[in-house]
Amino acid sequence: MKSVDAIQRAGPEQQGAVAQLLRSVFGPGVPAALLSPELFQWKFFSPRPGSIGSRSFVLRGKEELQAHLGEWPVSFLSPSGEVPCCAFIDWVARPEAKGSGVCIFRHLMRQHGAVLTIGGSAQARRLFPKLGFQPHGAFDLFARVVRPWRQYRSRPQRASWRGIARLARNTIWSLDPAAVPEHEWKAAPISDVNAVPEGALRVQSSTFCLGVRSVSFLKYLLDCPVMNCSLFTLSKANVPRGYFLLNQHAGQCRIADLAVDSEAPQDWETAYSVAASTAAGLEATCEISAVSSLPWLSDALRRIGFRLRGQAPVVLYDPARRLANAPPLHLRMTDNDYCFSYDEHYPFLA
């Protein structure tokens, strides 16, 4: 087993070494933007709620880095109060450095009362139960195609019978009528984050646990160098009720974050319908994506024209059982790195 003495917080000067480690393990297919110094600085060193200092950890060998793991702090509001939690990102270890990946993972687990993990490689999923993680639902990935021809033209690889078949299928899907949002609900773009309704930042609910947001966290997201974000307020009958954040990249528009000051499913369904209608109105949008970890919200997304395109298991390390005994987690893309990660070779879900 590797010594924890070799684990340290990485500094900005180690960005190149971490990028080299990621590239050497995952291969040349890693998008260059995801290894850029600008993104590294934003992910691990820019100030954000829930953390102090570097959020990048490395395990050093004699000559090179053996493993890396990054922190993505999150916090959920349960009926009994706010529960600090953490998701881990950019977990990587050299195959020849046996035990280094588990060592750095266990080290950071001990630093947090609860750890949330969504998806992961097949090897990681086999390992999580041995580390004390318990199943905690699923993370559903949804897509709605709105401009199938432009989507087809935007794909890196399209000259095949599979590409033609996908275009035909997506064209048919795009003809499904989209739900018309209730006329009382409206969206408006904003540039001042302080205009976001305070009640949508901390949504207390007896039926789900939603992540806590703040003005500073939304500002942090808007500063991401690889996300092309737009922030909108949601109002009902001219009364501010919530917000949503769209991230546009390569023809896909993600509903990266959304909240309304309500636990009523109908309010959330309408809010997502407004967000999807807004995203569809953006000229560059070929496909809209959204996520859900709640069965009723997944059903709502289907009703407003989304189709399930994938599912990732959610596991939770929670020895104090503060979240395990609480209502289910209401997860959004911004609860981990899904809000900004992408594969330039496969830019769409549908």
N, C-alpha and C positions, 0 to 999 in steps of 0.2 A: 504494500500500500504506500502511496506517495505521502510525503510529509506535508502537513498543512503549513509548515514554516515556509514552504516554497510558494504559497499562494499569497498574492498581493493585489492591491488595487492598481490597475493600469493607469498610466498617465497619457496625455495627448501625444507625447513623443513615442509611444509604443504602438500608435495606430498602424504604422507600416508593418510591424511584426505580426499584429493580430490579423491584418488583411492577408498577409502572406500565409498564415496558418489556415485561415478560412479557404483561401484559394487552393492550397496544397491538398486539403482534405476533400473539399467539394468539387474541385476541378475548375477548368476555365469557364464553365457555363455560368458562374456567378456574375450577375450584372455589375458592370463597373461602378455604376452610381451607388450601389449598395455597399461598396468598399471604399467610397470616397472619404477623404478627410473631413469634409463638411458634414456628412451624415454621421460619421463616428463621433465628431465633436457634439452634435446635437443629441444623439442617443445617450451618450455616456457622461457628458461634462456640462451641458447647458443646465442652468438651474430649472428645477421643476418640483412640484409638490411631492412630498413623501420621501425625499432623499437628500442626503448631504454628502458632498464629495463625489468621487468617481463611482459610476455604476458598472464599470468594466473590471472584471477580475481575471487574472491569469495565473496559471501554474507554470513556474519556470523550471526548465531542465538545466543541465550544465552549459549547454550551448544555444538552446533555442526554446521557445515556448512550447509546452506540451499540451496545454488545454486552455480554453477560454469560456467564460460564462458571463452574460450581462443581466442586469436587473431591470425590470420594468415594474415599478411600484404601482399598485392599485389598492383601492380601499372600497369596501362595500358597506352599504347602510342596511343593517339588519334590524328587526324589531327591538333588539336589546342594545343597539348602539352601533357605532362605526367600528368595523373590523379591518385593520391593516392587513394587507396581503401583498404578494409579489408574484409576478410571472417572470420566468427566465427566458432570455433570448440569446441568439448567437452562441449556442452551446456547441462546442467543437473540441475534439481531442485527436491527437495523432494515433492511428491504429497501433503503431509499434510501442506507444507509451502506455502499457497495460495499466488499467486502474486509474489513470489520470483524470478521465472524464467523470467517473464516479466520485473521486476524491473532491474535486472542485464543486460538484453538485451537492454532495453531503455538507460541505463546508458552508455553502450559502443557505442551505436548508436550515441549518442551526441558527442562522442570523435572523430568521423570520418566523413569526408565529404561524403563518399559513402560506402555502405556496400553491399557485394555480397553474396547471399546464393544459394546453389545448393542442391536440394532435401529437406530432412528433414522429420520428422514424419508427419502423417496425422494431428495431433493436431497443429504442428508448421505451416503447410501449411495453415491451417484455420486462424491462428493468423497473419501471415505476412501482408496481406492486411490492417489489422487494425493498424499495426505499420507504415504504409506508404510505404510498398514495392510494386513495380509494376512488372508485368510479363516481362521477358527479354529473352525469347527464351527457349531452351531446351539443355540438356547435354546428348548426345547420348552415350551409352556404347556398344562397339563392341568387338567381340571375333572371333578368328580364331583357330580352332583345328588343330594341326599338328601331335600329337601322341595320338590317341584316346585310345588305349589299355593301355598305361602307365597312361593316365589321369584317366581311369576307375579304375586302380589298386591303384591310389593315393587318391581316394575319401575315406573319413572317413566311409561313409555308402554306400555300393554298392550292397549288397546281397538282391535285390528286383527286381520285374519285371520292375519297373521304371528305375532302374539302367541299366538293360539289354537294355531296349528300348532307353535310352539315349546313351548308347555305340553304338548301331546300327545307330542311327541318326548321331552322331558325326563322326562315321567311314565314312558314306556317305558324310558328309560335308567335311571331310578331303581330299576326293578324288578330290574335285574341284581344277582345275589347278590354282596355284598362279601366279599372274602377274610377269613377268620377268622385273626387273628394267633396265632402259636404261643403256647401257654398259659404258657410260661416267661417270655415277655417282658411287662413291665408298664410302665405310665406312671403318674407321680405328680406332681401340681402342686407347685411350690416357689415360695417367695417370696425365698429367699436364693440369689443367683446363685453364691455360693461352693460350693453343693452340687452344681454341675455337675461331672461327672467330668473331671478334668484331661486324661485320655487322649483325650477327644472334642474338645478345643480345638485340638490339633495332631495331625492324623491323617497319619502317614507312610505313603505307599503307593508301590508300584512301577508301578501301573496308572492312577493319576489324580493330579492336583494339586488338593488341597482348600484352600480359603481358611483362613488362620489366624484363630482366634478367641481371645478372652481374656475374663476376668471383666469388665474395664472396658468392653469393646465390647458385651457383652451388656447391661450396665447402661445403656449409651448407647442401645441399641435400645429398652429398656423405658421410657426416659424420653421417647420420641418423643411429641409432643403430639397427633398424629393417628392413631397406631396404638393399637389396643386389644389389647395383647399379654398373653399368658399363657405362662409358662415351665414346662416339664415335664422331669423326668428319665426316662430309659429304663433299665430294669434287666433282666437275664436271670438267672433263678434267684437273685433277690435281690442280684445283683452289679451295681453301677452301670456302665452301658456307654455311655451317651450322653444326649442331650437333644433337645428340639425346642421351637420357638417358634411359637405360633399368633397370628395377627393377625385379629381379627374386625372387619368393617366392612360395614354395610348388607346383611347377610345372607350375605355371602361370608366364609368362613374360610380364610385363607391359611396353608399350612405354610411360613412365612417362612424358617425356618432349622432345619436338622436335621443331626445328626452322630452317628456311632457310632465307637467305637475299633476299627475293623476296615476292611479293604478287601474283604472277602468280599461279593459281590453279594447273597447270601441274607440276610445280616445287615441290609443297607440296605433290602431289600424288606420284611423284617419290621418294621423300624423305621418305615417309611412307612405300613405297614398299621396299626400301633398308633397313629400320629399321626392317620391318617385316621379311625380308629374313635373316637378321643377327640374329634376335631373334629365328627364326626357326632352325638356324644352331647350337644353343646351345643345348647340349645333354639333359639337364634337362627340356627343354621346352615342355610342353604338350599343352598349350594353350597360345595364344598371345592376349593381350587386348589393346585396344586403345579407345580414346574418341574424340568427336567432338561436337562443338556447332554451326557449320556452315553447311547449307544444302549441299553446293558444296563439302565440305570435307567429309561429311557423304556418299555422292554418290561415292566419290573417294575411300573411304575405302571399300565400297561394291564391287567396280570394282577390287580391289586387293585381294579379297577373304575373307573379314570380313563379319560377320553377326550381325545385330542389336540384342542385348540381353536385352536392357533396356533403359529407358529414365527417366531423372529427370528434373523437372522444375527448371528454373533459375529465380530468382527474385532479384530486385535491389532497394536499397534505395539510392536515388540520388537527394536530394532536390535542388541542384544547377543545375541539369540536364546537367552535363558535359559529362556523358556517355550516358544518355538517348537520347541525340540529336546527338550522334556520330555514326559511323558505328557499326555493331554488334560486340560483344565480341568474340574473338577467344580463347576459353578456353582450357587449358591443365590440366592434372591430378595434376600438381604442383601448380595450382591456388587455391587448397584447400587441405584437408587432404586425398583425395582419393588416392594420390600417395603412401601412406604408410598404410592406414587402411585396414583391412581385417577381414574376418570371417573364422576361422579355421574349422568350421563345414561345410561351403560352400565355398571352395577355388576357384571355377571356375564359369565363367559366362555361359558356354555352358554345 
